[in-house]
Amino acid sequence: MTTQRWKPNVTVAAVIELEGRFLLVEEDTRDGLMLNTPAGHLDPGESPAEGCIRETLEETAHHFTPTALVGIYMARTRRPEDITYMRFAFAGTLGAFEPGRALDDGIVRTLWMTADEIRASRARHRSPLLLQCVEDYLAGQRHPLDLIHLDASVAAPEGA
């Protein structure tokens, strides 16, 4: 009998607030149009902060500079398969917008929502972590970026 090692899927997310509204994306999923913070999977060779910068640009056409770690979260889904996600959520500064940039496949649009609107739309949240990240942000939860240690081997070229 072979024992397969369990590995969570590592994701990154940006919690971006401007004048009381949060930047979200509306995504076309198998469950219909769902809401999420700009988020996605960490790619090989990148730090969580770098992944968050990339995902925010790909999903919103906005540049983003992480300034703090809001938290590290875990959630599990069993549909259609059993997957556990580990999310690194970052707060930061929204940068320049690239008006001609195409958004990632599945992203229908970006929108700005208040915390109350996010709370009222739970049935449309792609991730159960969306609201928790926003609530933690609103509670002032911020951790220094250097809390995440990145060994040089992560970014080393293949074969090095």
Secondary structure, 3 states (H helix, E strand, C coil): CCCCCCCCEEEEEEECEECCEEEEEEEEECCEEEEECCEEECCCCCCHHHHHHHHHHHHHCEEEEEEEEEEEEEEEECCCCCEEEEEEEEEEEEEEECCCCCCCCCEEEEEEEEHHHHHHCHHHECCCHHHHHHHHHHCCCCECHHHCCCCHHHCCCCCC
